[in-house]
Amino acid sequence: MKKFQAEIDVMPKKEILDPQGKAVTGSMKNLGLAEIQNVRIGKHITLEIDAESKEAANSKVDTACKSLLANLIMESYSFSVTEV
């Protein structure tokens, strides 16, 4: 059994309104940073997996994302898995 670490990014889909990102975009103007636009806010998740291979670890992470970590109606996800 090997140990792997996953780095997962979950973001709102582009067609979905991101109220938190809109609020931060508006605040950038107040800070004199009007050139920063279209802020999108998501979440970053790290986790460790015990698996026989990188392919098995990828499969487990993908299942976790689809089942629990991302709301596939409103969010998309991407991840990378490395052996530790």
C-alpha positions as CSV (number, residue, x, y, z in Angstrom):
1,M,0.0,0.0,0.0
2,K,1.4,3.4,-0.9
3,K,0.4,6.9,0.4
4,F,-0.7,9.6,-2.0
5,Q,-1.7,13.2,-1.6
6,A,-4.4,14.9,-3.6
7,E,-4.8,18.6,-4.3
8,I,-8.3,19.4,-5.3
9,D,-9.8,22.7,-6.6
10,V,-13.6,23.1,-6.7
11,M,-14.9,26.2,-8.5
12,P,-18.3,27.5,-9.4
13,K,-19.2,26.8,-13.0
14,K,-18.6,29.8,-15.3
15,E,-22.3,30.1,-16.0
16,I,-23.2,30.2,-12.3
17,L,-23.4,33.6,-10.5
18,D,-20.7,33.9,-7.9
19,P,-21.9,36.4,-5.3
20,Q,-18.8,36.1,-3.1
21,G,-16.6,36.7,-6.2
22,K,-18.7,39.7,-7.2
23,A,-18.4,41.2,-3.7
24,V,-14.6,40.8,-3.8
25,T,-14.4,42.3,-7.3
26,G,-16.3,45.3,-6.1
27,S,-14.0,45.7,-3.1
28,M,-11.0,45.7,-5.3
29,K,-12.1,49.0,-6.8
30,N,-12.3,50.5,-3.2
31,L,-8.7,49.4,-2.7
32,G,-7.5,51.1,-5.8
33,L,-7.2,47.8,-7.7
34,A,-9.9,48.4,-10.4
35,E,-7.8,46.4,-12.9
36,I,-8.6,43.2,-11.0
37,Q,-11.9,41.9,-12.4
38,N,-14.1,38.8,-12.6
39,V,-12.9,37.3,-9.3
40,R,-14.2,33.7,-8.8
41,I,-14.0,32.1,-5.4
42,G,-13.9,28.4,-4.8
43,K,-12.3,26.0,-2.4
44,H,-9.0,24.1,-2.2
45,I,-9.0,20.7,-0.5
46,T,-6.0,18.5,0.3
47,L,-6.3,14.9,1.4
48,E,-4.2,11.7,1.8
49,I,-5.1,8.4,0.3
50,D,-3.8,4.9,0.9
51,A,-3.9,3.0,-2.4
52,E,-2.1,0.3,-4.4
53,S,-1.3,2.6,-7.3
54,K,-1.7,6.2,-8.6
55,E,-4.5,5.1,-10.8
56,A,-6.4,3.6,-7.8
57,A,-5.8,6.8,-5.9
58,N,-7.1,8.9,-8.8
59,S,-10.2,6.8,-8.9
60,K,-10.8,7.2,-5.2
61,V,-10.3,11.0,-5.4
62,D,-12.7,11.3,-8.4
63,T,-15.3,9.3,-6.5
64,A,-14.9,11.6,-3.4
65,C,-15.3,14.7,-5.6
66,K,-18.4,13.4,-7.4
67,S,-20.0,12.1,-4.3
68,L,-19.2,14.6,-1.6
69,L,-16.7,17.4,-2.3
70,A,-18.3,19.1,-5.3
71,N,-21.9,19.9,-6.2
72,L,-21.8,18.9,-9.9
73,I,-24.8,21.0,-10.7
74,M,-23.1,24.2,-9.7
75,E,-19.4,23.4,-9.4
76,S,-16.6,21.8,-11.4
77,Y,-13.5,20.3,-10.0
78,S,-9.9,19.4,-10.9
79,F,-7.3,17.5,-9.0
80,S,-3.7,16.2,-9.0
81,V,-2.4,13.2,-7.1
82,T,1.2,12.7,-6.1
83,E,2.9,9.9,-4.2
84,V,4.3,11.0,-0.8
